[in-house]
Amino acid sequence: MASVSIDGIVKNYGPTPVLRDVSLSIADGEFLTLLGPSGCGKSTLLRVLAGLEMQDAGSISIGGRVVDGLRPKRRDVAMVFQSYALYPHMTVAANIALPLRMRRLTAIQRLPLVGRLLPGRARIAAEIDMEVTRTAKSLDIGHLLPRKPGQLSGGQRQRVAVGRAMVRHPAVFLMDEPLSNLDSKLRVQMRAEIKELHQRLGGTFVYVTHDQAEAMTLSDRVAVMLDGELLQVAPPQDIYGDPSDRRVAEFIGSPKINILDGVMRERGLIDVAGSTLKIDAAALPGMHLSLGIRPEALHLADQGGQSTLTGSVRMIEHMGSDLFVHLDLAGPDQPLVARLPAEYGPRITPGQTLHVGIRPERVLLFTPDGRRLRGQVELSRASVMPLREAAR
Amino acid sequence: MSTRALRACQLLSPAAVFRHTVLLATGALILVPFVWMVSLSIKPPGEIFRTSFSFWPVQFYGVENYTKAVTQAPLPRYLGNGVMICALILALQMLVCAPCAYALAKLRFAGRDTLFGLVLIGLLLPHQVLSLPLFILGYQIGILNTYAALVFPYVVSPFGIFLFRQFFKSMPDDVVHAARLDGLSETAIVWKIMVPTALPAVIAFAIFSIVSHWNDLFWPLIAVHDQSLMPPTLGIMVFKSEEAGTDYGPLMAAATLVVLPLIVAFLAAQRWFIEGLAEGAIK
């Protein structure tokens, strides 16, 4: 059990920067997810943390101890890989036992024949066997111990890889997209098991994924990475509801957040897609803004007017519990997706003109360079409250 | 059409007939000297130069020929030398090639690609080109006419390094990473993870190495002249000129005995080889 502190990590592959001054601190026992599209540097950060790659600058401490010069095995971290990385020629039992054998037996005791004759070896070997069996049982793979990885299914291999990591009780668990090679049903099941594992072991977990559902469901905090930079580190609900950067808002959420171009007309009014929204923002009149509107922040309105948008229905996606309605707004090519309750289904047809109302307090404002423009909620609360009442 | 009928049809097509004729003819061409050798090794001297050819002798003379082959020349000694030299060469080659190949395949260091280029150049050079420099080197360090002289030129095998490097490179980096996290040293990764996983390549290389060094005549001819150090091929050559003269029966018996271990070893290893390949394929 240990906290992890990442301080100003820089890593380049030749002239290509992969990590640009990444700093992050992870609390003892926390489940932190590094989330980002492939190629954003999240796996590299994990490998730097494990000591498998050396950073060009910056420092890493685990449990208050600076580990920069230490080899991977001295860092007391264990890793689960996307490809599982099991040793194909060893049985499951030997795979799980290897980290313990390497740590508890001396080099001479590990020798194939001579080792057996040495005093103390039999006792240590029996202990290792016991721990391997216990770990395997807790992961429900006790019956697979004599098999080789080649004879196992993906989910079983995954459990063996987790077993190999947890058997030696590391201070920090590192997981590099451990679920992405599984089919979707198994992925959901293993996701729940990893969550349980974290609660049971209470260790510090650093989990890398490009799957936002995994990040949102598993994590205490999510660190969103893009192009080698940390954009935001926050609890999942804040990453979704209160993103600090337009790229974070666009990366998280499915369907994707609607981004509309707007112009500040005067204080409290923003022109967007042919209508005017009553949103107070800390911006000067005439300034261009991007409005981020989550699909569920939209609701069906009976008629057009202030704080509503009007468009024609292009496509309807039935999701069972919800409808995703794709609208073409008036104005230059601005598509919009609204998430509406399924009972509206029969009332909406493609081609129809639809009015959707916006809850102004759920509109996220971004400056043209992508930074979040905060402060509008405080400014506009007074004007928003009556509006919300009016909308109902 | 059933598969059997289809197969019969494929076998009887003119192209297939032609193909198989060529294959059979080539196979026969390669096998004939061997068959002849075995046939001669069981014939009495009078029958060997008879104009008519039959595989089985009229008078079975195998016991006499083989006894002569084993007793007249120190053939067991030659065979023992051959086994020892081949085993030593293979062991040392593995000891050198596997770590080299691992470094070239999985480690990042300055000059790695240049080194690999040098390995490829080594692969292109025929061994005969190096024999004179090696002879002089052997003379300078005073190991000529010893077992060491027979072994040392082959300890570093560019082919072995190349073969293992290609195999190791196809193994995922994550396995190496996992091994490092599990506490294995780089040496342990080579011997406990890479080499056992590359078993098919190891066996293929072992076959290649043993066959070529068991059959090697050129370098032993240069390196040793003491009969007690000679490997089987060189021994037979000496046996022919010194002892046998025109006595081809025992000579052929000796040759058969020299070839036999290779054939047995190959047949045994072939089974492993296929198992190794099949195991690799399950993954």
Interface residues (C-beta under 8 A of the other chain):
Chain A: R47 A50 G51 L52 R71 P72 K73 V77 A78 M79 F81 Q82 S83 Y84 A85 L86 Y87 P88 H89 L98 P99 M102 R103 P149 G150 Q151 R164
Chain B: P172 D174 V175 H177 A178 A179 R180 L181 D182 G183 L184 A188 I193 P196 T197 L199 E279 I282 K283
